[in-house]
Amino acid sequence: MFKPLLTAAMAVMAVAIPVQAGGLHDFDASVDVPNVSANKQGDCYSTKDESRVCYMRNTDGSYSLAIYDTDAPDYPIALNINCKTGNYRGYGTASNQQMKVWATSFCRDL
């Protein structure tokens, strides 16, 4: 059950973390390594209909969400939301209207 949610979380992280050029055999000490912090603000919770949401606050103040929606359990949703501006971007099979509902509800409940 959590595999789709984990997949969505990884998709969100792939968008949120900058990509650096390089490979295994071309290590260069001058290339700055991203600073990964163990004290990220985030959590997981369940909604009234037993949908599950995991989120993490990004360094720019936006939020990355991985959503397991019980209305569409086979397809997790990945969202990046800026609650200050109301902008959001999503990935998944949910409609734009469904993603807007998730984004609006998440920001309202912060």
MODELLER restraints for C-alpha pairs under 7 A, 6 or more apart:
rsr = mdl.restraints
at = mdl.atoms
rsr.add(forms.Gaussian(group=physical.xy_distance, feature=features.Distance(at['CA:4:A'], at['CA:75:A']), mean=7.00, stdev=0.5))
rsr.add(forms.Gaussian(group=physical.xy_distance, feature=features.Distance(at['CA:4:A'], at['CA:76:A']), mean=5.71, stdev=0.5))
rsr.add(forms.Gaussian(group=physical.xy_distance, feature=features.Distance(at['CA:5:A'], at['CA:66:A']), mean=5.90, stdev=0.5))
rsr.add(forms.Gaussian(group=physical.xy_distance, feature=features.Distance(at['CA:5:A'], at['CA:67:A']), mean=6.32, stdev=0.5))
rsr.add(forms.Gaussian(group=physical.xy_distance, feature=features.Distance(at['CA:5:A'], at['CA:68:A']), mean=5.79, stdev=0.5))
rsr.add(forms.Gaussian(group=physical.xy_distance, feature=features.Distance(at['CA:5:A'], at['CA:76:A']), mean=5.86, stdev=0.5))
rsr.add(forms.Gaussian(group=physical.xy_distance, feature=features.Distance(at['CA:8:A'], at['CA:66:A']), mean=5.30, stdev=0.5))
rsr.add(forms.Gaussian(group=physical.xy_distance, feature=features.Distance(at['CA:8:A'], at['CA:76:A']), mean=5.93, stdev=0.5))
rsr.add(forms.Gaussian(group=physical.xy_distance, feature=features.Distance(at['CA:8:A'], at['CA:77:A']), mean=6.17, stdev=0.5))
rsr.add(forms.Gaussian(group=physical.xy_distance, feature=features.Distance(at['CA:8:A'], at['CA:78:A']), mean=5.19, stdev=0.5))
rsr.add(forms.Gaussian(group=physical.xy_distance, feature=features.Distance(at['CA:9:A'], at['CA:65:A']), mean=6.85, stdev=0.5))
rsr.add(forms.Gaussian(group=physical.xy_distance, feature=features.Distance(at['CA:9:A'], at['CA:66:A']), mean=4.92, stdev=0.5))
rsr.add(forms.Gaussian(group=physical.xy_distance, feature=features.Distance(at['CA:9:A'], at['CA:78:A']), mean=6.57, stdev=0.5))
rsr.add(forms.Gaussian(group=physical.xy_distance, feature=features.Distance(at['CA:11:A'], at['CA:78:A']), mean=6.89, stdev=0.5))
rsr.add(forms.Gaussian(group=physical.xy_distance, feature=features.Distance(at['CA:12:A'], at['CA:64:A']), mean=6.18, stdev=0.5))
rsr.add(forms.Gaussian(group=physical.xy_distance, feature=features.Distance(at['CA:12:A'], at['CA:78:A']), mean=5.75, stdev=0.5))
rsr.add(forms.Gaussian(group=physical.xy_distance, feature=features.Distance(at['CA:12:A'], at['CA:79:A']), mean=6.82, stdev=0.5))
rsr.add(forms.Gaussian(group=physical.xy_distance, feature=features.Distance(at['CA:40:A'], at['CA:56:A']), mean=6.73, stdev=0.5))
rsr.add(forms.Gaussian(group=physical.xy_distance, feature=features.Distance(at['CA:40:A'], at['CA:57:A']), mean=6.75, stdev=0.5))
rsr.add(forms.Gaussian(group=physical.xy_distance, feature=features.Distance(at['CA:41:A'], at['CA:56:A']), mean=5.72, stdev=0.5))
rsr.add(forms.Gaussian(group=physical.xy_distance, feature=features.Distance(at['CA:41:A'], at['CA:57:A']), mean=5.38, stdev=0.5))
rsr.add(forms.Gaussian(group=physical.xy_distance, feature=features.Distance(at['CA:42:A'], at['CA:55:A']), mean=5.25, stdev=0.5))
rsr.add(forms.Gaussian(group=physical.xy_distance, feature=features.Distance(at['CA:42:A'], at['CA:56:A']), mean=4.09, stdev=0.5))
rsr.add(forms.Gaussian(group=physical.xy_distance, feature=features.Distance(at['CA:42:A'], at['CA:57:A']), mean=6.03, stdev=0.5))
rsr.add(forms.Gaussian(group=physical.xy_distance, feature=features.Distance(at['CA:43:A'], at['CA:54:A']), mean=5.69, stdev=0.5))
rsr.add(forms.Gaussian(group=physical.xy_distance, feature=features.Distance(at['CA:43:A'], at['CA:55:A']), mean=5.68, stdev=0.5))
rsr.add(forms.Gaussian(group=physical.xy_distance, feature=features.Distance(at['CA:43:A'], at['CA:56:A']), mean=6.77, stdev=0.5))
rsr.add(forms.Gaussian(group=physical.xy_distance, feature=features.Distance(at['CA:44:A'], at['CA:53:A']), mean=5.45, stdev=0.5))
rsr.add(forms.Gaussian(group=physical.xy_distance, feature=features.Distance(at['CA:44:A'], at['CA:54:A']), mean=4.02, stdev=0.5))
rsr.add(forms.Gaussian(group=physical.xy_distance, feature=features.Distance(at['CA:44:A'], at['CA:55:A']), mean=6.34, stdev=0.5))
rsr.add(forms.Gaussian(group=physical.xy_distance, feature=features.Distance(at['CA:45:A'], at['CA:52:A']), mean=5.79, stdev=0.5))
rsr.add(forms.Gaussian(group=physical.xy_distance, feature=features.Distance(at['CA:45:A'], at['CA:53:A']), mean=5.47, stdev=0.5))
rsr.add(forms.Gaussian(group=physical.xy_distance, feature=features.Distance(at['CA:45:A'], at['CA:54:A']), mean=6.53, stdev=0.5))
rsr.add(forms.Gaussian(group=physical.xy_distance, feature=features.Distance(at['CA:46:A'], at['CA:52:A']), mean=4.42, stdev=0.5))
rsr.add(forms.Gaussian(group=physical.xy_distance, feature=features.Distance(at['CA:46:A'], at['CA:53:A']), mean=6.27, stdev=0.5))
rsr.add(forms.Gaussian(group=physical.xy_distance, feature=features.Distance(at['CA:50:A'], at['CA:70:A']), mean=6.70, stdev=0.5))
rsr.add(forms.Gaussian(group=physical.xy_distance, feature=features.Distance(at['CA:51:A'], at['CA:68:A']), mean=5.61, stdev=0.5))
rsr.add(forms.Gaussian(group=physical.xy_distance, feature=features.Distance(at['CA:51:A'], at['CA:69:A']), mean=4.73, stdev=0.5))
rsr.add(forms.Gaussian(group=physical.xy_distance, feature=features.Distance(at['CA:51:A'], at['CA:70:A']), mean=5.09, stdev=0.5))
rsr.add(forms.Gaussian(group=physical.xy_distance, feature=features.Distance(at['CA:52:A'], at['CA:67:A']), mean=5.84, stdev=0.5))
rsr.add(forms.Gaussian(group=physical.xy_distance, feature=features.Distance(at['CA:52:A'], at['CA:68:A']), mean=5.06, stdev=0.5))
rsr.add(forms.Gaussian(group=physical.xy_distance, feature=features.Distance(at['CA:52:A'], at['CA:69:A']), mean=6.61, stdev=0.5))
rsr.add(forms.Gaussian(group=physical.xy_distance, feature=features.Distance(at['CA:53:A'], at['CA:65:A']), mean=6.72, stdev=0.5))
rsr.add(forms.Gaussian(group=physical.xy_distance, feature=features.Distance(at['CA:53:A'], at['CA:66:A']), mean=5.80, stdev=0.5))
rsr.add(forms.Gaussian(group=physical.xy_distance, feature=features.Distance(at['CA:53:A'], at['CA:67:A']), mean=4.56, stdev=0.5))
rsr.add(forms.Gaussian(group=physical.xy_distance, feature=features.Distance(at['CA:53:A'], at['CA:68:A']), mean=6.36, stdev=0.5))
rsr.add(forms.Gaussian(group=physical.xy_distance, feature=features.Distance(at['CA:54:A'], at['CA:65:A']), mean=5.65, stdev=0.5))
rsr.add(forms.Gaussian(group=physical.xy_distance, feature=features.Distance(at['CA:54:A'], at['CA:66:A']), mean=5.27, stdev=0.5))
rsr.add(forms.Gaussian(group=physical.xy_distance, feature=features.Distance(at['CA:54:A'], at['CA:67:A']), mean=6.54, stdev=0.5))
rsr.add(forms.Gaussian(group=physical.xy_distance, feature=features.Distance(at['CA:55:A'], at['CA:63:A']), mean=6.57, stdev=0.5))
rsr.add(forms.Gaussian(group=physical.xy_distance, feature=features.Distance(at['CA:55:A'], at['CA:64:A']), mean=5.48, stdev=0.5))
rsr.add(forms.Gaussian(group=physical.xy_distance, feature=features.Distance(at['CA:55:A'], at['CA:65:A']), mean=4.32, stdev=0.5))
rsr.add(forms.Gaussian(group=physical.xy_distance, feature=features.Distance(at['CA:55:A'], at['CA:66:A']), mean=6.37, stdev=0.5))
rsr.add(forms.Gaussian(group=physical.xy_distance, feature=features.Distance(at['CA:56:A'], at['CA:63:A']), mean=5.60, stdev=0.5))
rsr.add(forms.Gaussian(group=physical.xy_distance, feature=features.Distance(at['CA:56:A'], at['CA:64:A']), mean=5.34, stdev=0.5))
rsr.add(forms.Gaussian(group=physical.xy_distance, feature=features.Distance(at['CA:56:A'], at['CA:65:A']), mean=6.66, stdev=0.5))
rsr.add(forms.Gaussian(group=physical.xy_distance, feature=features.Distance(at['CA:57:A'], at['CA:63:A']), mean=4.51, stdev=0.5))
rsr.add(forms.Gaussian(group=physical.xy_distance, feature=features.Distance(at['CA:57:A'], at['CA:64:A']), mean=6.51, stdev=0.5))
rsr.add(forms.Gaussian(group=physical.xy_distance, feature=features.Distance(at['CA:58:A'], at['CA:64:A']), mean=6.95, stdev=0.5))
rsr.add(forms.Gaussian(group=physical.xy_distance, feature=features.Distance(at['CA:62:A'], at['CA:80:A']), mean=6.87, stdev=0.5))
rsr.add(forms.Gaussian(group=physical.xy_distance, feature=features.Distance(at['CA:62:A'], at['CA:81:A']), mean=5.51, stdev=0.5))
rsr.add(forms.Gaussian(group=physical.xy_distance, feature=features.Distance(at['CA:62:A'], at['CA:82:A']), mean=4.40, stdev=0.5))
rsr.add(forms.Gaussian(group=physical.xy_distance, feature=features.Distance(at['CA:62:A'], at['CA:83:A']), mean=6.72, stdev=0.5))
rsr.add(forms.Gaussian(group=physical.xy_distance, feature=features.Distance(at['CA:63:A'], at['CA:80:A']), mean=5.59, stdev=0.5))
rsr.add(forms.Gaussian(group=physical.xy_distance, feature=features.Distance(at['CA:63:A'], at['CA:81:A']), mean=5.14, stdev=0.5))
rsr.add(forms.Gaussian(group=physical.xy_distance, feature=features.Distance(at['CA:63:A'], at['CA:82:A']), mean=6.41, stdev=0.5))
rsr.add(forms.Gaussian(group=physical.xy_distance, feature=features.Distance(at['CA:64:A'], at['CA:79:A']), mean=5.75, stdev=0.5))
rsr.add(forms.Gaussian(group=physical.xy_distance, feature=features.Distance(at['CA:64:A'], at['CA:80:A']), mean=4.48, stdev=0.5))
rsr.add(forms.Gaussian(group=physical.xy_distance, feature=features.Distance(at['CA:64:A'], at['CA:81:A']), mean=6.47, stdev=0.5))
rsr.add(forms.Gaussian(group=physical.xy_distance, feature=features.Distance(at['CA:65:A'], at['CA:78:A']), mean=5.66, stdev=0.5))
rsr.add(forms.Gaussian(group=physical.xy_distance, feature=features.Distance(at['CA:65:A'], at['CA:79:A']), mean=5.00, stdev=0.5))
rsr.add(forms.Gaussian(group=physical.xy_distance, feature=features.Distance(at['CA:65:A'], at['CA:80:A']), mean=6.25, stdev=0.5))
rsr.add(forms.Gaussian(group=physical.xy_distance, feature=features.Distance(at['CA:66:A'], at['CA:77:A']), mean=5.82, stdev=0.5))
rsr.add(forms.Gaussian(group=physical.xy_distance, feature=features.Distance(at['CA:66:A'], at['CA:78:A']), mean=4.71, stdev=0.5))
rsr.add(forms.Gaussian(group=physical.xy_distance, feature=features.Distance(at['CA:66:A'], at['CA:79:A']), mean=6.55, stdev=0.5))
rsr.add(forms.Gaussian(group=physical.xy_distance, feature=features.Distance(at['CA:67:A'], at['CA:76:A']), mean=5.63, stdev=0.5))
rsr.add(forms.Gaussian(group=physical.xy_distance, feature=features.Distance(at['CA:67:A'], at['CA:77:A']), mean=4.95, stdev=0.5))
rsr.add(forms.Gaussian(group=physical.xy_distance, feature=features.Distance(at['CA:67:A'], at['CA:78:A']), mean=6.31, stdev=0.5))
rsr.add(forms.Gaussian(group=physical.xy_distance, feature=features.Distance(at['CA:68:A'], at['CA:76:A']), mean=4.96, stdev=0.5))
rsr.add(forms.Gaussian(group=physical.xy_distance, feature=features.Distance(at['CA:68:A'], at['CA:77:A']), mean=6.61, stdev=0.5))
rsr.add(forms.Gaussian(group=physical.xy_distance, feature=features.Distance(at['CA:69:A'], at['CA:76:A']), mean=6.71, stdev=0.5))
rsr.add(forms.Gaussian(group=physical.xy_distance, feature=features.Distance(at['CA:75:A'], at['CA:92:A']), mean=6.60, stdev=0.5))
rsr.add(forms.Gaussian(group=physical.xy_distance, feature=features.Distance(at['CA:75:A'], at['CA:93:A']), mean=6.47, stdev=0.5))
rsr.add(forms.Gaussian(group=physical.xy_distance, feature=features.Distance(at['CA:76:A'], at['CA:92:A']), mean=6.37, stdev=0.5))
rsr.add(forms.Gaussian(group=physical.xy_distance, feature=features.Distance(at['CA:77:A'], at['CA:91:A']), mean=5.92, stdev=0.5))
rsr.add(forms.Gaussian(group=physical.xy_distance, feature=features.Distance(at['CA:77:A'], at['CA:92:A']), mean=4.87, stdev=0.5))
rsr.add(forms.Gaussian(group=physical.xy_distance, feature=features.Distance(at['CA:77:A'], at['CA:94:A']), mean=6.94, stdev=0.5))
rsr.add(forms.Gaussian(group=physical.xy_distance, feature=features.Distance(at['CA:78:A'], at['CA:90:A']), mean=5.48, stdev=0.5))
rsr.add(forms.Gaussian(group=physical.xy_distance, feature=features.Distance(at['CA:78:A'], at['CA:91:A']), mean=5.10, stdev=0.5))
rsr.add(forms.Gaussian(group=physical.xy_distance, feature=features.Distance(at['CA:78:A'], at['CA:92:A']), mean=6.49, stdev=0.5))
rsr.add(forms.Gaussian(group=physical.xy_distance, feature=features.Distance(at['CA:79:A'], at['CA:88:A']), mean=6.79, stdev=0.5))
rsr.add(forms.Gaussian(group=physical.xy_distance, feature=features.Distance(at['CA:79:A'], at['CA:89:A']), mean=5.64, stdev=0.5))
rsr.add(forms.Gaussian(group=physical.xy_distance, feature=features.Distance(at['CA:79:A'], at['CA:90:A']), mean=4.24, stdev=0.5))
rsr.add(forms.Gaussian(group=physical.xy_distance, feature=features.Distance(at['CA:79:A'], at['CA:91:A']), mean=6.44, stdev=0.5))
rsr.add(forms.Gaussian(group=physical.xy_distance, feature=features.Distance(at['CA:80:A'], at['CA:88:A']), mean=5.51, stdev=0.5))
rsr.add(forms.Gaussian(group=physical.xy_distance, feature=features.Distance(at['CA:80:A'], at['CA:89:A']), mean=5.27, stdev=0.5))
rsr.add(forms.Gaussian(group=physical.xy_distance, feature=features.Distance(at['CA:80:A'], at['CA:90:A']), mean=6.30, stdev=0.5))
rsr.add(forms.Gaussian(group=physical.xy_distance, feature=features.Distance(at['CA:81:A'], at['CA:87:A']), mean=6.00, stdev=0.5))
rsr.add(forms.Gaussian(group=physical.xy_distance, feature=features.Distance(at['CA:81:A'], at['CA:88:A']), mean=4.29, stdev=0.5))
rsr.add(forms.Gaussian(group=physical.xy_distance, feature=features.Distance(at['CA:81:A'], at['CA:89:A']), mean=6.60, stdev=0.5))
rsr.add(forms.Gaussian(group=physical.xy_distance, feature=features.Distance(at['CA:81:A'], at['CA:103:A']), mean=6.44, stdev=0.5))
rsr.add(forms.Gaussian(group=physical.xy_distance, feature=features.Distance(at['CA:82:A'], at['CA:88:A']), mean=6.17, stdev=0.5))
rsr.add(forms.Gaussian(group=physical.xy_distance, feature=features.Distance(at['CA:83:A'], at['CA:107:A']), mean=5.47, stdev=0.5))
rsr.add(forms.Gaussian(group=physical.xy_distance, feature=features.Distance(at['CA:88:A'], at['CA:103:A']), mean=6.90, stdev=0.5))
rsr.add(forms.Gaussian(group=physical.xy_distance, feature=features.Distance(at['CA:90:A'], at['CA:99:A']), mean=6.90, stdev=0.5))
